[in-house]
Amino acid sequence: MWLADEWTDYEVIDCSNGEKLERWGPYLLIRPDPQIIWDTPRVHRGWKKCSGHYHRSSKGGGQWEFFDLPQQWSIGYKNLTFNLKPFSFKHTGLFPEQAANWDWISGLIRGAKRPIRVLNLFAYTGGATLAAAAAGASVTHVDASKGMVSWAKENAGASGLADAPIRWLVDDCMKFVEREIRRGSRYDAVIMDPPSYGRGPKGEIWKIEDAIHPLVRECAKLLSSQPLFFLINSYTTGLAPAVLSYLLSLEIVRQFGGSVEAGELGLPVSQTGLILPCGSSGRWSIQ
């Protein structure tokens, strides 16, 4: 398991009965998490004095209950700054467990000691984009949501990366990759964080079980003659880390060599000293 254990502005304080108590900067939030199937005593005072609580509905979805939470605030991770705001379906605009991957890609980019071009697909609010750019890479950031791309740009500005070599694109990821292949574009690294289900800007339907292998296969065609890494993230229930490892081994290792690792991402829980699992990643690198 890869731990995101170097945060100072974020913390999982406790988790019990389907919910987690988190500290986001100065604010405490309670949010649901389907992996929290244990029911333990809620002794921390934050359970009763939080700034915001997302209540899941038995009919699907849910809604926020706010106490003293602002519409927007910021937290930092090392040299990066992220603007946060609560929005639909419990999210704040950041997945803190991904810091384990940000550190991994940053180390590889800095260690390469050469210009690195990174393609970030389903790039959301830009955590991996900013980590790669701060490490010295040029990044192509692609997401189907115009709002998410705008949010990522705001994060870049807050992190002092407004003038970094980042291309911001609102596009369907598969169609963009196909056009890049036709254009003869090449990248030294690929990052993707595909949803279980989604729609492109023109209504294109994405189902991960049908689409992820073709996408990985096409992305392999975009890799340069000296590729550095390939990262796949997944939050899809039932898609084991070994599946990501298998895909990378089929499409990347066979062509370029290198090695593959796959595992869960995790966040330490302060109250218990245990680890909360938070999705899976598959990592390929030439090293």
Phi, psi and omega in degrees: 000138178260122185260136170266081190244022180245021177282146167245331183267358181224147181200135164274111183280314183201164176209137184194142171050050173082006182223155176236143176259119186236150172252118176248093187065233181273001188249141177256128179238147171246123181226151179284153176210116186294343181280347182274085185263359180267153179238104182239159181301136180264087186268338181291138183298337181297336178297332182254350182227061180264166178270338180199145182222120177267119181260119178281139179271145177292345179265005183103150182072210181162193180205156178276145166243117185256147177242282178235039182265128177287167179292330179207144175207176185231150169226162181240150169228110184054243183264013182248149177233135183236131174274130183244149171200138179288134176217185191309149178056051165072352190278161178243355183099009181207140174248098188299331180298338180291349177303330177298323178282325177301318180294322180296310182291325179298317179296320179292318181295314179295322181289340182292329179055040175204163178298134181236130175256126184243136172251120180246111183257146187054052197277353170057228184266012163094017180305308181290325177301313182292320178299317180293317180294319179295333179278353175113003181275158165265139191231137169254115187256118185235128174210148182282346183261119178298323180296320179292321179294319177297319178297318179298321177298319177299318178296322178297316178297318180294334181268006181075023183243023182300329182257010178292156181285077180239127172266125181256118186229131171262111187196160169288127190296316182294317180294323177297315179300317180298320178292321178297323176298314179297327180281351181077022179290151179223145179230150178271346182205148178231136174236136174217142181227067189288144176283165174294320181211142178193175177231141177282177183297341178246023177087010179297133183268134177241123171237120191299322183294334179267329194255340189290320181295312176303324180292315178299318179299317179290321180297328178301331180287344180269351183289143180287180178287346177231066183291151184254311180202165177216124184235127174241128173252148177213135172246014183282121178298131179094349177267095187291154176306326180297333177293317178296319177299318181297315180299314180293324178293319179296312192262336185249309183299318181299331182266323189242352186077214181079195185221156182237138169232149175215145180185182178274150168267149182213157176237133177291144179254116188298318187293328186248341186077009180262181185243131175266119179289142188219054179095180186231156175222146169243129183238126170245139172217156181284343183284000000 
